[in-house]
Amino acid sequence: MEKGSRIYVAGHRGMVGGAILRELHRQGHTHLLTRTHAELDLTDQKAVDDFFRAERPEYVFLAAAKVGGIVANDTAPADFLYENMMLEMNVVHAAWRYGCRKLEFLGSSCIYPRLAPQPMKEDCLLTGALEKTNEAYALAKISGLKYCEYLNRQYGTDFISVMPTNLYGPGDNYHPEHSHVLPALIRRFHEAKISGAPEVVCWGDGSPLREFLYVDDLAALCVFLMDHYSGNETVNAGSGQEISIRDLTDLVARIIGYQGVIRWDTSRPNGTPRKLLDISKAAALGWKATTSLEAGIRLAYKDFLDNPIRTER
């Protein structure tokens, strides 16, 4: 990408899109295109087509998505499938139609089978059943990356995809029901500390293993790949380290300063038992994460405290 290239970041007000926008600014890119949801509804095919026809972006980072945690995914699967499929197909199709030089599709590690061999390699896609609690979201993401692959094969486009592990950091969603595990824990322990609650109840038994990546590390990889990678196979993005939900919970409580009891509600679902990505491809390209989990959580908690409006979502 040249510094003056027309670059569209779809979803720039979200956590991932916001981080990509910061990284592009940091690297000196000057012609960045953004639209809020009120300005451009990506599920509206005509509106998306009109935008691409008028603006002709040369590069597209597709970071827009309807996202949520286990509860949101499990209770509204139709919404997650429909909205994500619509916005993905509209943006990718318009990028192809109007001659975009390169598009980068942002997915999720939930595309891989629930019981995939660990760490999960890129080629384990579609080799087994998905985790039921977020199957709809995973199916939408699989469709998006496959559409990019098929366009490359059929029309010679240069559309790539990146599959991040669990993300956290500035701009995260701290909604009590619709957030992912780490921001949910930050909010829960912060509120318990402020209110003096004697205990905090967490879902499951704490045994699942998870990998977490600070969102600014992902953004650095996304821009790097746009400049240095082309290929049909997706690229995993992760830290290469995993932690149990129980140990993560203890770490978040310690960072926030909560000293009460943590109780586990084993009647609630654990989700996928283990999710660790094989990041050897990204490493071979010359990238690795640089933010430790503890340092990242401290930065995320500062963001939470500095931006109280996010707690009202």
CORBEL-V662916 format. One record per backbone hydrogen bond with DSSP energy under -1.0 kcal/mol. NH is the residue of the N-H (numbers start at 0). CO is the residue of the C=O. Records with the same first field share a line. If there is no record, write none. Layout:
# CORBEL-V662916
NH=CO, CO
This chain:
# CORBEL-V662916
4=1
6=30
7=58
8=32
9=60
13=10
17=13
18=14
19=15
20=16
21=17
22=18
23=19
24=20
25=21
26=22
27=24
28=23
29=2
32=6
39=35
43=40
47=43
48=44
49=45
50=46
51=47
52=48
53=49
54=50
55=51
57=5
58=5
59=101
60=7
61=103
62=9, 60
72=68
73=69
74=70
75=71
79=75
80=76
81=77
82=78
83=79
84=80
85=81
86=82
87=83
88=84
89=85
90=86
91=87
92=88
93=89
94=90
95=91
96=92
97=93
98=95
99=94
100=57
101=57
102=157
103=59
104=159
105=61
106=161
108=163
110=107
111=108
113=128
115=112
119=275
123=120
124=121
126=123
133=130
134=131
137=133
138=134
139=135
140=136
141=137
142=138
143=139
144=140
145=141
146=142
147=143
148=144
149=145
150=146
151=147
152=148
153=149
154=150
155=151
159=102
161=104
162=234
164=236
167=212
171=168
178=174
183=179
184=180
185=181
186=182
187=183
188=184
189=185
190=186
191=187
192=188
193=189
194=190
195=191
196=191
199=260
201=262
203=264
208=272
209=242
212=165
214=167
216=213
217=213
218=214
219=215
220=216
221=217
222=218
223=219
224=220
225=221
226=222
227=223
228=224
234=160
236=162
242=209
244=207
245=205
247=243
248=244
249=245
250=246
251=247
252=248
253=249
254=250
255=251
256=252
257=252
260=197
262=199
264=201
265=263
267=264
274=208
277=119
282=278
283=279
284=280
285=282
286=281
295=291
296=292
297=293
298=294
299=295
300=296
301=297
302=298
303=299
304=300
305=301
306=302
309=306
310=307
311=308
312=309
